[in-house]
């Protein structure tokens, strides 16, 4: 039996260090740890695909948490099924569950459905918060970097859009956009 590890974070700015450290503590050799810095909402991930090529019957794959393997219930079930078909067990360290045995597979299926539902709830709450913020007048996006008052003053004093753009070192289209907002 060989131990393999899989670690994943959603963005390139996040760190895999804690997951990799946990896998090494469990005895996974560094050259058998595969990782991705990409969303878990699909299974087309380079590290995961490479891991799938390396594991063989009798191997055990360790993952720190259930949601690190995937976010979508159908994908999780398919992944677990594909590992099971080649005789590879999957253990989730933080969740204390394994696909070894019938009960383990059932628990993983249920927990992956719960993880997907939680992700959906997070998206709903985020969208509700955005709507509330917009109603309260909160603006999203970066703050304007062009002095709109100066553009307006120059235009009202008779300076043309091309000259305003040259003086302020901005695009003429930006001048027209600002003037359209006034």
N, C-alpha and C positions, 0 to 999 in steps of 0.2 A: 504494500500500500504506500503510495506516494501522496504527499500533501501538496496541494496547489492553493494559491490565493488569488482573490479578485478584489480590486478596490476601484471605486468610481466616485468622482465628484461631478457636479453639473456644469461647472464653468472652469476655464483655464486659470482664473484668478484664485480658485480655491485650492487648498492643500490636501494631498493624499497622505501626508506624513503619519497622522494618527492611525489611519486604517492599516497602512503598511507596517507600522510598529506593532500593532495588535496581531497581525498575521505572523510576523517574525517571532513574537513571544509564544505563539501557539506551535512554533516549530517549522513554519514554512520557510524554505530556503529562498534567498533573494531572487535567484534566477527562475523561480517558479511562481513569482508574483506577477500578475498581469493587471494592467490598470487602464482606465480611460478617464479623460476629462471632457465629458460630453453628457448630454441629457440621458436619462434612463427611460425615456418614453418610447424608445425603439430598441431593437436588438442589433442593429447594424453598427456595431462598435468594434474598432480594430483590436483592442486588447481582449475583448470577450471572444471575438472570432479566433484569434490566435490561441487563446486558452482552450477553446473547443477542439482545436486541432491537436493539441499536446496531450490532453488527458486520455487515459485508457481505462479499461475495465479494472475495478478494484481501487482506483484512485479516489481521493476525497478532496473536494474543493471547499475551502473556507472563505466565507464572506462576513465582514464585520456586522452588517445589518441587512435585513431583508430588502429595504428600499435601495440599497446600493447595487443589487443585482438588476432591479428593474422597477418601473413604476406602474406599468400597465398589467392588469391581472392576466389577460389572455397571453401576453408575451411571457410573463413569469411562468405560467402553467406550461407553456410550450417549451421554455428553456429547461425547466425542471424535468419535464418528460423526456427531452432529448438527452439530458445527462443520465437519466435513469435508464434509458434504452441501451446505453453503452456501458452501464454498470458503474457509473460515477455518482457517489453520494455528495450532497451539498449540505454543509452545516453553516448555520447563521450564529455567529459568536454571541452577539448582544442579546439576541432573541432566545437563545438556548434551545433552538430547534434544529432538526435535521431531516433530510428526506429519507433517511434510513428507516424502513418500515412503513406500513400502511398509514398509521396514525400521523407520522411525521409529514407525509405527503399531503394528508388532509389539512393539517394545521397550516402548512405553508400556503396552500391554496386559499384558505380562509383569510390568513394574514395579508396575503398579497391583494385580496379584494378590499380589505380594510385600508391598506396603504393607498390604493387607488382612490377610494372614496374620500380619504383625508386630503389627498392632493386636490380633488375636485372642490372640496369645501374651502380649502385655502384660496383657490382661484376665485371662488364665489365671494368670499369675504374681501379679498383684495379689490375686486371689481366694485363691490358695494361701497367700500371705503373711498375709491376713486370718484364714484358718482356723488357721494356725500360731500367730498372736498370740492368738487366742481360747483355744486349747488351753493356752497359757502364762499365761492369766488376764488378759491385757490387755483393758481395757474400752474400747469405742469410744463416741463421742459426747461431748457436753460434760460437764464435771464438775458434780456436784450443787451447787446454789447454796443449798440449804436444809440447816440443821444438823439432821441426822437424830437425832443424840444428844439434842438439846434437845427435839425433838418427843416422843421416847420417854420422856424424863425427866418432862416435863409430864404425859403421859398416865398414866404409872405413879403420879404423885403425885395423881391423881384429877381432873385438868383435862380437860374434855370436848373433843371434836374441834372444835366451833364456836369455843370460847374459845381453843384453841390457834391456830386459823387467824387469829382476830382479833389475838391478841398478836404472832404472827410475820408478820402481813400476807401470808399465803399463802392459796390456795384450800383450802376444806374437803376437796375431792377429793384434793388433794396430801397432806393430813394422813392421810387414809384409805389412800392409796397407800403412804406411808411406814410406817404401822402394819401394813399387810399384808405388808411386806417383812421386818418384825422377827420 
